[in-house]
């Protein structure tokens, strides 16, 4: 009987892995998880950690972005506010134009940073209860710059204190990026940290 349960568990694990591959979503391992120094910076210094990387691959170039910070608000409230995409322009002037179509789950964004502008149409999927302590807002660029880029905004309950660990990851492989490779690194990380700081302030203070 135990052997049968184990076989069923293995089959389920394989099936879930295949579904993740088919869906295109494959979250990279959080670089801060298990790193005591970075965990301390998150908790005690309220640091926002960001990593932006690019590397050569057979298809051309692989772009990866990962960031995390703690929000002093309950996870469900953070999720509700994060889904109010029309607020993005008020959060940061890096968002030049934002149009949210809730009926079709399409988000059109014009963003500007480092002297470059990106126009993107994203497909949005809100996934509540990925685990009892985790919700996600998944996205994929279906038209415009960074075509094919996909990822997720991840919200996890962080105990104690009812804090929410808010992280984001996205990946793309393309023939070329819509911005110079020299900017994909420290410069983009600085911009991302500033925008994330404003976003956290918005999420902690905005009334529901």
N, C-alpha and C positions, 0 to 999 in steps of 0.2 A: 504493500500500500504506500509506504514511504517512498519507494522507488518511483511509483506512479506519479506521486505528487511532485517529486523532483523533476521528472521528465516533463510534466505539464508546466512547471515553473520555467524550465529551460526553453520550452517551445514558446511560452508567452514572452520571455525576454527577447528571443530571436525575432518574434513578430513585431514587438514594439520597436526594436532596432531598425527593422526593415521599414516600418512606417515612418520613422524619423528621417531615414535616408530618402524615401520617396517624397516626403513633404518638403525636403530641402532644408529643413531646420536642423542644425547640428551645433548646439551651443559649445563653444570652446571652454576649457577648464578655467574657472576664475583664477586669475593670477594672484589674488590676495588671500585666497582660502588656504588656511594652514600656515600662513606667514605671520608670525607673531608681531613683527615690527609693523607691517602694513595694517594688521587688525587693530593694533594700538593707535595708529594714526587715524583710522576710521572712527574708533570709539572715543578716544580722549581728545584728539586734536580736530575732530570734525573735518578731516581732510576729504577731498574729492580726488580719487585716483583715476587717472586716464592713461590708456596706452593706445597709440596709433602706429600701425606698422604697414609696410609694403614690402613685397618680395617678388622676385621673378619666378614665374611658373611657366610650364609649356604653353598655356593659353595666352600668356602675356605678363600680367601682373596680378598679384593677389593683394587686396586691401582688407585690413582688419582693424576694427575699432572696439575698444572695451573700456567701460567706465563704471564707477560705483561711488555711492555716498549714502550716508544714513539720514533719514528724514524723521523728524520728531512728530510723527502723526501715525494714527492707526492705518493699517494697510488698505482696508476697504475705502477709507476716505481718500487716501492717496490715489487709488485706482479711479475713483469718480472724477477727481480733479484732473488727473492725467488724460482722461478721455475728453476733456473740454479743449479740443484742439484750437478752437477759435481764440483762446486766451494767449496763444503763443506769441503773437505780435506784441502784446502788452508785457510779456516776460523779457524779451530781448529784441533789440533793433536789428539783430542778425536775421530775423524772420521778416522779409519784406512783403510777402503775400502768403496768406493762408486761406484755403477754402476747404471746408469739411462737408462731405455729403453722407450723412448717417444712413440714408436708405440704401446706398450702394457700398458703404464702407470704403469710400475713396477719399484720400487726402491729397490735395494739391498744395505744394509748398515751393516758395521761391526763397532760397537762403543765400546770404552773402557773407563771405569771410575772406580775409587775406587778399582782398582785391579781386576775388573770383565769385561768380554767381552760379548757383545751381537751381535748375527748375526740375521738379520731380513730381510724379504722380505715384502715390503709394496705395497699396491694398492693405487695409488694416483688419486685424482679427483679434478681438478681445477674448481671452481664454481664462475664465475664473476657475479656481479650484484645481489647478494643475496638481497640487498637493494640498493638504489641509492648511498649509501656511504659505502658499505661493500662488500668485496670479501673474499673467503675462499679457502684454499687448504686442502681438506679432505683426511684422510689417515686411513688405516687399516692394521695391521700386519696379513698377510695371511700364513706366514710360519716362522719357527725359534723361537727364544726367544720372550717372551711377545706375544705369539700367541693369537689373538683375540683382542688385544689392538686397540682402535680406537679413533679418535679425529679430530681436525682441527686446522690449523693455520689461524687465523682471522685477517684481515686487515680492519681497519675502519678509514675513514677520520676524523681527529681531528681538529676542528677549534678553534681559528684562527691560521693562519700561515702555513696552508697546511701540518701539521704534520700527521703522520700515527700512530694510536694506533695499535701495533702489539702484539697479544696475542696468546697463544696456550693452548689447553686443551686436555687431553686424559684420558681415563678410561679403566680399565680392571678388570674382575673378573676371577680368576683362582684357581685351587687347591693349587698351591703354586707359589711364585715369583722366577724368575731366579737369585735372589740376596738376601742376608740376610736382614731380616726385619729391623734390627738395622740400616742399611744404608738408609732405606727409610724414609727420614725426613731431618734434618738439613744438613747432609753431602751431600746428593744428591742435595739439594737446592743450596748449595755453588757452586758445580760444574756447575749446570744449569745456575746460574747467570753469571759465568765467560764465559761460552760458548755463552750465550745470548749477553753479552757485546761485544764479538768479532764479533758476527753476526751483531749486530747493526752498528758497525764501518764499516763493509764490505758493508752493505746496504746503508750507508750514503755517502761512498766515491767511490764505484766501478762505473766506467763508464758503460753506457748502451751499 
